[in-house]
Amino acid sequence: MTFESARFESARLDAADPLASYRDRFLPMGDVVAYLDGNSLGRPLAASANRVRDFIAEQWGGRLIRGWDESWLGLPLTIGDDLGRVALGAAPGQVAIGDSTTVLLYKLIRAALDACPDRTEIVIERDNFPTDRYVVEGIAADRGLTVRWIETGLGNPEFGTAADFERAVSAVVGSSTALVVLSHVAYRSGFIAPAAEITARVHEAGALILWDLCHSTGVVPVELDAWNVDLAVGCSYKYLNGGPGSPAFAYVASEHQAVLRQPIQGWLGSATPFEMGQGYQAAGGIRGFLSGTPPILGMLAMRDMIALIDEVGLGAVRAKSIALTSFAIALSDALLPDAVLATPRDPAHRGSHITLDHPGFAAIMPRLWARGIVPDFRRPDGIRLGLSPLSTSFAEVELGARAIAEELVR
Ligand SMILES: *Cc1c(COP(=O)(O)O)cnc(C)c1O
């Protein structure tokens, strides 16, 4: 592919794309011409702008305190059930919305560790997202536990295969392991961990697993129930387009709900919040994993994206995601021959973003942003292209790759 043929190719791919028209459902992007960071902050749907405005005018403005009946208080679990059905392979009653990913990691990791006091180790991967590592390190220090690091080299371009990953996990997980914390899709490389196989391996060792789904939810199919996952968390502002700071979700498998106890005992996770009584008693089911007042305004926008994914089907979303990342890799091979691909070439093993490394990338980022080309930068020298299938066109990917190539030779 050359600079000239890339333009024809992107036009051909957009014309043949069965999901192309969904892009019009998002609000215009102002001066941005190629938004390639949908995995850090998804674009707003026009429907969400209306929903938030109407909610403020009619619900908040009109119902005032009377709104705090089940129609508001029930939202964490209602939206959780929808999300579970549409994107997580989770039967009802196992997913709740609320808190940030970081806080939910803390709550579920603490709950899991408290449930197996005889085991002394928490296992986490070296290149996992910083907040996951920091929370694990903090809890381990608090509780006198040992952190065991999985060294997969996921941060390097040559990180190997799913089998290598499984071997690396197996080498560390054992009879002292209480909990394993892993990302399903790696935030930098985009590598998809073999979640079902690893979950089974962790269970063989008698440990629990917590999957961080931040970079898969809404774009890579997930089957929490079928994979026998114990615990999961994920955020809603990436591929669920919930908006800046929209709350995260927690999944607690039904079989664990009666046993696990989360550490932030707040009134809205108690069995009888409005009796204002003495002593905390956890509510049954997933409700017991809530803590304080749910962030209702922050939960509104994700409903529109969950509904849209339901309408389109996650399978179709995944198919376009693979087409977009494949096109991005082909463009990089052709136009950026000196960049190193830090993402699996096999589409079955990558999520919806790719990372390219080049020592010149840090210097060109401000110039790209000034041109309305918005990728992400990941230290030390990676450009990350996050391709959100319902809002990203092939033309945007081509404009992005072209601009990166042009700025590199300037
Ligand atoms: C984005 C992301 C987070 C974000 O955590 P917040 O508490 O929402 O800031 C956590 N973990 C992973 C793997 C992520 O990609």
Ligand as a Chemical Component Dictionary entry (heavy atoms), coordinates in Angstrom:
data_LIG
# 
_chem_comp.id                   LIG 
_chem_comp.type                 NON-POLYMER 
_chem_comp.pdbx_formal_charge   0 
_chem_comp.three_letter_code    LIG 
# 
loop_
_chem_comp_atom.comp_id 
_chem_comp_atom.atom_id 
_chem_comp_atom.alt_atom_id 
_chem_comp_atom.type_symbol 
_chem_comp_atom.charge 
_chem_comp_atom.model_Cartn_x 
_chem_comp_atom.model_Cartn_y 
_chem_comp_atom.model_Cartn_z 
_chem_comp_atom.pdbx_ordinal 
LIG C1 C1 C 0 -8.589  2.569  32.330 1  
LIG C2 C2 C 0 -8.174  1.500  33.260 2  
LIG C3 C3 C 0 -8.381  1.637  34.642 3  
LIG C4 C4 C 0 -8.953  2.923  35.178 4  
LIG O1 O1 O 0 -9.186  2.948  36.546 5  
LIG P1 P1 P 0 -10.050 4.177  37.115 6  
LIG O2 O2 O 0 -10.218 3.896  38.532 7  
LIG O3 O3 O 0 -11.331 4.187  36.340 8  
LIG O4 O4 O 0 -9.295  5.432  36.846 9  
LIG C5 C5 C 0 -8.032  0.581  35.463 10 
LIG N1 N1 N 0 -7.498  -0.567 34.959 11 
LIG C6 C6 C 0 -7.287  -0.717 33.624 12 
LIG C7 C7 C 0 -6.714  -1.988 33.099 13 
LIG C8 C8 C 0 -7.603  0.313  32.748 14 
LIG O5 O5 O 0 -7.373  0.183  31.441 15 
# 
loop_
_chem_comp_bond.comp_id 
_chem_comp_bond.atom_id_1 
_chem_comp_bond.atom_id_2 
_chem_comp_bond.value_order 
_chem_comp_bond.pdbx_ordinal 
LIG C1 C2 SING 1  
LIG C2 C3 SING 2  
LIG C2 C8 DOUB 3  
LIG C3 C4 SING 4  
LIG C3 C5 DOUB 5  
LIG C4 O1 SING 6  
LIG O1 P1 SING 7  
LIG P1 O2 DOUB 8  
LIG P1 O3 SING 9  
LIG P1 O4 SING 10 
LIG C5 N1 SING 11 
LIG N1 C6 DOUB 12 
LIG C6 C7 SING 13 
LIG C6 C8 SING 14 
LIG C8 O5 SING 15 
# 
